[in-house]
């Protein structure tokens, strides 16, 4: 029985031929899997980004609004203090504690 001939030939030329095919197959496999992984990562990133926008942006807007409200209450509290109202009276009127609180005497110049 005669020995079978290898498809790429023998010797150095056959080795490089088979190595080239092997590298080509491995490269195509790696490309396919990396594209799949990139698609999954993009999908997960999109879901996280949209969820963050929907959940956290209203929170950011509410925090900014709260800061503006406290600043406007501070102006009102300052005007009421000039009229002679005490801190406990202002608390009873329903003003927020950060608006009523005064800066420590150490920080005043």
Secondary structure, DSSP 8 states (H G I E B T S, - for coil): ------TT-SHHHHHHHHHHHHHHHHHHHHHHHHHHHHHHHHHHHHHHHHHHHHHHHHHHHHHHHHHHHHHHHHHHHHHHHHTT--HHHHHHTT--HHHH----TTT--
